[in-house]
Amino acid sequence: MAEISNNSPSLHLVDPELVDFIKLFPLNSLNRDNLSVIREMWGEFFALADCPEGGPVTREERFITSTGPDGNSIRILVYTPRIVTSDKLPIYVHIPGGGYILPGLEAIDERNLRFAEKHQCIVVSMSYRLAPENPFPCGIEDCYAVLKWAYDNASELSVDKDRIVIGGESAGGGLTAALALLTRDRGEIPLAGQILIYPMIDDRTGSTVPASPLTGEFIWTRESNRLGWESLLDTASPGDPDVSPYAAATRADDLSNLPPCTLIVGTLDLFLEENIAYAQRLMLAGIPTDLRVFSGAYHGFELSGNHSTLSKKFYDIYDSALEQYFTEKP
């Protein structure tokens, strides 16, 4: 488990209610040598939540075939509220995080159960292919395949095609931003909104572009970030001029005609600067953007549970974003 140095440059800035969680989180020093071990620890730390038969939400595991060039199988979880008040429901297509190299489907399971019940929506989450075994563009093509599957099967899922929201955390947020760009460019599916939770969107952070020494000390560090990007980009290197915007959304020259965006990040998160810069560019491109910066919060802070004031505020904003995008059709 993570250890906190007595010489920590940013521990004094951490919200007091979030300090203890740092010690519990099974991720601090990540490298190629311990990646397989960390993956096992990650799987033990996170597990699917209880979803009792007859409860308010059903959770169904499915496997779909990718429409991409590889035709691979993609594991998805479909969450459906048991009691509904409409024959067509909005849908939230969720992309879990994990630095592009760690599995994250189970980590957000309880949250997705809650969203399906609270917002009377279908939630679809996915297990996309991970780097380094499957570098770019495998992950983003899996995400697009799941989104396309949900759109094409809207009748079976009782989904309103005009109320599709995408979102995710960390690498899942990065894939969400890239998916918004890819969906815009392919022109097949309308999106009502995108929710970016401390998204991993710039391959240069901590590599060719220095980050503040007050960010990235906890949970997701510069070393982990370099490993994630090097694994994803494969033959390219972080900072190379020809990195695709479908891998790193900040590389996109044109951010126009994207769906409205809510972006949440903490002041101690390694992604603070890249996230603020991206939100500003969205605003300047005319995209309705709600940027929320949480003082004293590090990467993954809300996973500490609902006991902290910041976690409660986080869910209030998340809920409001879903409600808004489900109501305002594109």
Kinemage of the C-alpha trace (Angstrom):
@kinemage 1
@onewidth
@group {chain A} dominant
@subgroup {mainchain}
@vectorlist {calphas} color= white
{ca met a 1} P 0.000 0.000 0.000
{ca ala a 2} L 1.040 3.594 -0.472
{ca glu a 3} L 3.424 5.250 1.944
{ca ile a 4} L 3.533 8.983 2.612
{ca ser a 5} L 6.960 10.561 2.912
{ca asn a 6} L 7.719 12.882 5.795
{ca asn a 7} L 9.123 15.236 3.150
{ca ser a 8} L 5.898 15.302 1.163
{ca pro a 9} L 5.610 18.619 -0.730
{ca ser a 10} L 1.820 18.568 -0.933
{ca leu a 11} L 0.447 16.521 1.973
{ca his a 12} L -0.294 19.693 3.922
{ca leu a 13} L -2.568 20.791 1.077
{ca val a 14} L -4.709 17.634 1.071
{ca asp a 15} L -8.218 18.054 2.399
{ca pro a 16} L -8.087 16.583 5.955
{ca glu a 17} L -10.968 14.209 5.224
{ca leu a 18} L -9.032 12.675 2.317
{ca val a 19} L -5.672 11.975 3.980
{ca asp a 20} L -6.361 8.468 5.287
{ca phe a 21} L -7.542 7.128 1.924
{ca ile a 22} L -4.117 7.726 0.388
{ca lys a 23} L -2.669 5.040 2.670
{ca leu a 24} L -5.286 2.496 1.567
{ca phe a 25} L -5.119 2.972 -2.175
{ca pro a 26} L -3.149 0.138 -3.862
{ca leu a 27} L -1.362 2.321 -6.358
{ca asn a 28} L 1.542 4.694 -5.984
{ca ser a 29} L 4.640 3.335 -7.701
{ca leu a 30} L 3.722 1.733 -11.024
{ca asn a 31} L 6.253 0.420 -13.545
{ca arg a 32} L 6.608 -2.297 -16.162
{ca asp a 33} L 8.088 -4.717 -13.645
{ca asn a 34} L 5.183 -4.566 -11.197
{ca leu a 35} L 2.308 -3.948 -13.635
{ca ser a 36} L 0.987 -7.518 -13.470
{ca val a 37} L 1.148 -7.501 -9.664
{ca ile a 38} L -0.627 -4.143 -9.472
{ca arg a 39} L -3.325 -5.465 -11.795
{ca glu a 40} L -3.938 -8.345 -9.391
{ca met a 41} L -4.026 -5.985 -6.397
{ca trp a 42} L -6.379 -3.688 -8.308
{ca gly a 43} L -8.733 -6.615 -8.917
{ca glu a 44} L -8.700 -7.523 -5.226
{ca phe a 45} L -9.256 -3.916 -4.130
{ca phe a 46} L -12.276 -3.394 -6.368
{ca ala a 47} L -15.115 -5.871 -6.878
{ca leu a 48} L -18.637 -5.741 -8.233
{ca ala a 49} L -21.126 -4.366 -5.733
{ca asp a 50} L -24.146 -6.244 -4.444
{ca cys a 51} L -26.974 -6.260 -6.984
{ca pro a 52} L -29.710 -8.327 -5.316
{ca glu a 53} L -32.353 -10.048 -7.388
{ca gly a 54} L -35.516 -8.001 -7.147
{ca gly a 55} L -33.551 -4.845 -6.318
{ca pro a 56} L -34.134 -1.466 -7.950
{ca val a 57} L -31.606 -2.095 -10.769
{ca thr a 58} L -30.685 -5.105 -12.869
{ca arg a 59} L -27.080 -5.615 -13.946
{ca glu a 60} L -26.490 -7.784 -16.991
{ca glu a 61} L -23.121 -8.902 -18.288
{ca arg a 62} L -22.905 -9.106 -22.059
{ca phe a 63} L -20.240 -9.641 -24.676
{ca ile a 64} L -20.484 -7.784 -27.954
{ca thr a 65} L -18.379 -8.038 -31.081
{ca ser a 66} L -16.444 -4.959 -32.063
{ca thr a 67} L -17.295 -3.348 -35.381
{ca gly a 68} L -13.651 -2.298 -35.638
{ca pro a 69} L -11.037 -3.990 -37.827
{ca asp a 70} L -10.131 -6.580 -35.166
{ca gly a 71} L -13.657 -7.910 -34.566
{ca asn a 72} L -12.756 -8.652 -30.946
{ca ser a 73} L -15.163 -9.421 -28.106
{ca ile a 74} L -15.898 -6.626 -25.611
{ca arg a 75} L -17.279 -7.255 -22.132
{ca ile a 76} L -19.958 -4.780 -21.078
{ca leu a 77} L -22.263 -4.323 -18.093
{ca val a 78} L -25.784 -3.045 -18.748
{ca tyr a 79} L -27.618 -1.432 -15.820
{ca thr a 80} L -31.390 -1.039 -16.127
{ca pro a 81} L -33.799 0.443 -13.564
{ca arg a 82} L -36.447 -2.130 -12.702
{ca ile a 83} L -39.289 0.364 -12.366
{ca val a 84} L -39.442 2.993 -15.112
{ca thr a 85} L -41.777 5.894 -15.795
{ca ser a 86} L -41.145 6.179 -19.542
{ca asp a 87} L -40.976 3.797 -22.490
{ca lys a 88} L -37.739 5.434 -23.667
{ca leu a 89} L -34.916 6.171 -21.259
{ca pro a 90} L -31.756 8.256 -21.522
{ca ile a 91} L -28.486 6.352 -21.601
{ca tyr a 92} L -25.125 6.984 -19.990
{ca val a 93} L -22.256 5.238 -21.773
{ca his a 94} L -19.542 5.037 -19.149
{ca ile a 95} L -15.839 4.427 -19.771
{ca pro a 96} L -13.869 3.321 -16.686
{ca gly a 97} L -10.365 4.528 -15.909
{ca gly a 98} L -7.066 2.822 -15.210
{ca gly a 99} L -4.330 4.825 -16.905
{ca tyr a 100} L -4.932 2.907 -20.165
{ca ile a 101} L -3.150 -0.058 -18.551
{ca leu a 102} L -5.319 -1.156 -15.588
{ca pro a 103} L -8.823 -2.677 -15.589
{ca gly a 104} L -11.450 -0.389 -14.085
{ca leu a 105} L -14.898 -1.814 -14.819
{ca glu a 106} L -15.539 -3.043 -11.281
{ca ala a 107} L -14.240 0.111 -9.583
{ca ile a 108} L -17.229 2.238 -10.598
{ca asp a 109} L -19.892 -0.484 -10.448
{ca glu a 110} L -21.631 0.830 -7.332
{ca arg a 111} L -21.725 4.320 -8.838
{ca asn a 112} L -23.336 3.042 -12.031
{ca leu a 113} L -25.971 1.134 -10.079
{ca arg a 114} L -26.777 4.349 -8.264
{ca phe a 115} L -26.962 6.410 -11.457
{ca ala a 116} L -29.344 3.963 -13.137
{ca glu a 117} L -31.738 4.119 -10.191
{ca lys a 118} L -31.478 7.824 -9.419
{ca his a 119} L -31.694 9.115 -12.981
{ca gln a 120} L -34.032 6.507 -14.455
{ca cys a 121} L -31.481 5.801 -17.148
{ca ile a 122} L -29.731 2.915 -18.817
{ca val a 123} L -26.028 2.741 -17.988
{ca val a 124} L -23.602 0.808 -20.156
{ca ser a 125} L -20.020 0.385 -18.967
{ca met a 126} L -17.267 -1.510 -20.702
{ca ser a 127} L -14.001 -3.390 -20.409
{ca tyr a 128} L -11.967 -2.053 -23.326
{ca arg a 129} L -8.638 -3.536 -24.388
{ca leu a 130} L -5.659 -2.378 -22.353
{ca ala a 131} L -2.155 -1.278 -23.279
{ca pro a 132} L 0.632 -2.253 -23.588
{ca glu a 133} L -0.771 -5.526 -24.936
{ca asn a 134} L -3.271 -3.584 -27.063
{ca pro a 135} L -1.964 -0.080 -27.848
{ca phe a 136} L -3.787 2.769 -29.591
{ca pro a 137} L -6.209 2.666 -31.378
{ca cys a 138} L -7.560 -0.533 -29.776
{ca gly a 139} L -9.122 1.113 -26.711
{ca ile a 140} L -10.838 3.998 -28.492
{ca glu a 141} L -12.189 1.678 -31.203
{ca asp a 142} L -13.670 -0.537 -28.472
{ca cys a 143} L -15.322 2.509 -26.913
{ca tyr a 144} L -16.790 3.574 -30.232
{ca ala a 145} L -18.024 0.022 -30.869
{ca val a 146} L -19.901 -0.011 -27.554
{ca leu a 147} L -21.402 3.422 -28.212
{ca lys a 148} L -22.461 2.317 -31.716
{ca trp a 149} L -23.925 -0.906 -30.304
{ca ala a 150} L -25.998 1.056 -27.786
{ca tyr a 151} L -27.197 3.409 -30.523
{ca asp a 152} L -28.047 0.616 -32.971
{ca asn a 153} L -29.854 -1.384 -30.269
{ca ala a 154} L -31.785 1.555 -28.833
{ca ser a 155} L -35.148 -0.157 -29.346
{ca glu a 156} L -34.099 -3.318 -27.508
{ca leu a 157} L -32.612 -1.266 -24.673
{ca ser a 158} L -35.591 1.153 -24.558
{ca val a 159} L -33.185 4.039 -25.156
{ca asp a 160} L -33.959 7.523 -26.433
{ca lys a 161} L -31.381 8.105 -29.192
{ca asp a 162} L -31.499 11.852 -28.566
{ca arg a 163} L -30.388 11.507 -24.949
{ca ile a 164} L -26.992 9.817 -25.098
{ca val a 165} L -24.341 11.012 -22.650
{ca ile a 166} L -20.777 9.711 -22.467
{ca gly a 167} L -18.389 10.003 -19.544
{ca gly a 168} L -15.544 8.509 -17.578
{ca glu a 169} L -12.742 8.934 -15.089
{ca ser a 170} L -8.997 9.396 -15.662
{ca ala a 171} L -8.092 7.313 -18.728
{ca gly a 172} L -11.837 6.787 -19.109
{ca gly a 173} L -12.195 10.557 -19.172
{ca gly a 174} L -9.444 10.727 -21.766
{ca leu a 175} L -11.221 8.124 -23.866
{ca thr a 176} L -14.468 10.063 -23.404
{ca ala a 177} L -12.893 13.251 -24.747
{ca ala a 178} L -11.387 11.311 -27.657
{ca leu a 179} L -14.698 9.534 -28.269
{ca ala a 180} L -16.498 12.873 -28.475
{ca leu a 181} L -14.025 13.946 -31.173
{ca leu a 182} L -14.265 10.636 -33.040
{ca thr a 183} L -18.067 10.593 -32.868
{ca arg a 184} L -18.233 14.154 -34.180
{ca asp a 185} L -15.904 13.305 -37.050
{ca arg a 186} L -17.685 10.082 -38.045
{ca gly a 187} L -21.063 11.801 -37.911
{ca glu a 188} L -23.176 8.755 -37.025
{ca ile a 189} L -24.338 9.359 -33.456
{ca pro a 190} L -25.632 12.527 -31.744
{ca leu a 191} L -24.321 13.133 -28.230
{ca ala a 192} L -26.138 15.149 -25.578
{ca gly a 193} L -23.156 15.656 -23.281
{ca gln a 194} L -19.729 14.537 -22.110
{ca ile a 195} L -18.616 14.222 -18.489
{ca leu a 196} L -14.859 14.296 -17.983
{ca ile a 197} L -13.673 13.317 -14.515
{ca tyr a 198} L -9.994 14.342 -14.119
{ca pro a 199} L -9.402 13.143 -17.693
{ca met a 200} L -6.029 11.856 -18.901
{ca ile a 201} L -5.834 13.832 -22.144
{ca asp a 202} L -2.269 15.093 -22.679
{ca asp a 203} L 0.641 12.715 -23.311
{ca arg a 204} L 3.137 15.521 -22.666
{ca thr a 205} L 2.324 16.094 -18.972
{ca gly a 206} L 5.260 15.097 -16.794
{ca ser a 207} L 7.294 14.096 -19.847
{ca thr a 208} L 8.050 16.916 -22.264
{ca val a 209} L 5.911 19.418 -20.359
{ca pro a 210} L 6.790 19.821 -16.650
{ca ala a 211} L 4.010 19.726 -14.081
{ca ser a 212} L 3.804 21.607 -10.799
{ca pro a 213} L 5.626 19.826 -7.932
{ca leu a 214} L 2.413 20.210 -5.941
{ca thr a 215} L 0.488 17.942 -8.319
{ca gly a 216} L 0.733 14.229 -8.982
{ca glu a 217} L 2.260 13.152 -5.691
{ca phe a 218} L -0.575 10.796 -4.761
{ca ile a 219} L -2.400 7.930 -6.511
{ca trp a 220} L -1.308 8.782 -10.079
{ca thr a 221} L 2.256 10.061 -10.362
{ca arg a 222} L 4.497 11.330 -13.157
{ca glu a 223} L 6.155 7.918 -13.377
{ca ser a 224} L 2.802 6.150 -13.689
{ca asn a 225} L 1.679 8.694 -16.251
{ca arg a 226} L 4.731 8.155 -18.424
{ca leu a 227} L 4.196 4.396 -18.269
{ca gly a 228} L 0.542 4.774 -19.227
{ca trp a 229} L 1.264 6.971 -22.223
{ca glu a 230} L 4.294 4.991 -23.397
{ca ser a 231} L 2.179 1.831 -23.235
{ca leu a 232} L -0.731 3.375 -25.109
{ca leu a 233} L 1.298 5.068 -27.839
{ca asp a 234} L 3.517 2.023 -28.440
{ca thr a 235} L 5.826 3.057 -31.296
{ca ala a 236} L 5.353 6.777 -30.659
{ca ser a 237} L 6.724 8.565 -27.603
{ca pro a 238} L 4.959 11.021 -25.294
{ca gly a 239} L 5.495 14.453 -26.768
{ca asp a 240} L 5.952 13.328 -30.368
{ca pro a 241} L 4.407 15.871 -32.753
{ca asp a 242} L 2.237 13.349 -34.607
{ca val a 243} L 0.301 11.875 -31.643
{ca ser a 244} L -3.332 11.441 -32.681
{ca pro a 245} L -6.080 13.511 -30.999
{ca tyr a 246} L -8.021 10.249 -30.744
{ca ala a 247} L -5.268 9.143 -28.342
{ca ala a 248} L -4.681 12.475 -26.585
{ca ala a 249} L -7.588 14.884 -27.011
{ca thr a 250} L -5.494 17.979 -26.295
{ca arg a 251} L -3.758 17.350 -29.633
{ca ala a 252} L -6.962 18.245 -31.510
{ca asp a 253} L -6.768 21.519 -33.431
{ca asp a 254} L -10.547 21.863 -33.763
{ca leu a 255} L -12.808 21.579 -30.703
{ca ser a 256} L -15.921 23.004 -32.344
{ca asn a 257} L -19.237 21.144 -32.618
{ca leu a 258} L -18.581 18.955 -29.586
{ca pro a 259} L -21.270 18.159 -26.996
{ca pro a 260} L -21.568 20.229 -23.798
{ca cys a 261} L -18.969 19.291 -21.210
{ca thr a 262} L -18.651 19.021 -17.449
{ca leu a 263} L -15.057 18.632 -16.251
{ca ile a 264} L -14.020 17.922 -12.645
{ca val a 265} L -10.434 17.933 -11.343
{ca gly a 266} L -8.618 18.469 -8.039
{ca thr a 267} L -5.906 21.023 -7.323
{ca leu a 268} L -3.424 18.254 -6.423
{ca asp a 269} L -4.178 16.107 -9.460
{ca leu a 270} L -1.362 15.647 -11.968
{ca phe a 271} L -3.880 16.522 -14.686
{ca leu a 272} L -4.848 19.890 -13.177
{ca glu a 273} L -3.107 22.090 -15.733
{ca glu a 274} L -3.969 20.054 -18.820
{ca asn a 275} L -7.609 19.840 -17.698
{ca ile a 276} L -7.981 23.573 -17.081
{ca ala a 277} L -6.333 24.325 -20.428
{ca tyr a 278} L -8.650 21.914 -22.254
{ca ala a 279} L -11.753 23.330 -20.580
{ca gln a 280} L -10.655 26.830 -21.566
{ca arg a 281} L -10.186 25.747 -25.176
{ca leu a 282} L -13.656 24.190 -25.186
{ca met a 283} L -15.127 27.449 -23.915
{ca leu a 284} L -13.288 29.462 -26.566
{ca ala a 285} L -14.615 27.044 -29.197
{ca gly a 286} L -18.159 27.855 -28.108
{ca ile a 287} L -18.817 24.601 -26.247
{ca pro a 288} L -20.937 24.991 -23.074
{ca thr a 289} L -18.424 23.922 -20.432
{ca asp a 290} L -18.748 23.618 -16.670
{ca leu a 291} L -15.282 23.395 -15.086
{ca arg a 292} L -15.143 22.464 -11.393
{ca val a 293} L -11.829 22.519 -9.522
{ca phe a 294} L -11.782 20.889 -6.077
{ca ser a 295} L -9.312 22.416 -3.643
{ca gly a 296} L -7.276 19.840 -1.703
{ca ala a 297} L -8.318 16.923 -3.916
{ca tyr a 298} L -5.929 14.441 -5.531
{ca his a 299} L -6.523 11.972 -8.361
{ca gly a 300} L -9.357 9.565 -7.542
{ca phe a 301} L -10.352 11.449 -4.390
{ca glu a 302} L -14.052 10.607 -4.646
{ca leu a 303} L -13.323 6.875 -4.357
{ca ser a 304} L -12.774 7.520 -0.656
{ca gly a 305} L -16.550 7.270 -0.265
{ca asn a 306} L -19.439 9.538 0.588
{ca his a 307} L -18.157 10.345 4.066
{ca ser a 308} L -16.127 13.347 2.895
{ca thr a 309} L -17.556 16.757 2.111
{ca leu a 310} L -15.698 16.890 -1.212
{ca ser a 311} L -17.048 13.500 -2.282
{ca lys a 312} L -20.590 14.644 -1.578
{ca lys a 313} L -20.024 17.804 -3.617
{ca phe a 314} L -18.535 15.673 -6.376
{ca tyr a 315} L -21.678 13.548 -6.650
{ca asp a 316} L -23.917 16.608 -6.513
{ca ile a 317} L -22.134 18.031 -9.565
{ca tyr a 318} L -22.080 14.666 -11.358
{ca asp a 319} L -25.811 14.193 -10.751
{ca ser a 320} L -26.598 17.711 -11.921
{ca ala a 321} L -24.616 17.190 -15.123
{ca leu a 322} L -26.432 13.969 -15.964
{ca glu a 323} L -29.802 15.538 -15.211
{ca gln a 324} L -29.012 18.555 -17.372
{ca tyr a 325} L -27.739 16.596 -20.369
{ca phe a 326} L -30.588 14.095 -20.182
{ca thr a 327} L -33.048 16.996 -20.277
{ca glu a 328} L -31.414 19.152 -22.950
{ca lys a 329} L -31.417 17.128 -26.152
{ca pro a 330} L -28.753 17.897 -28.802
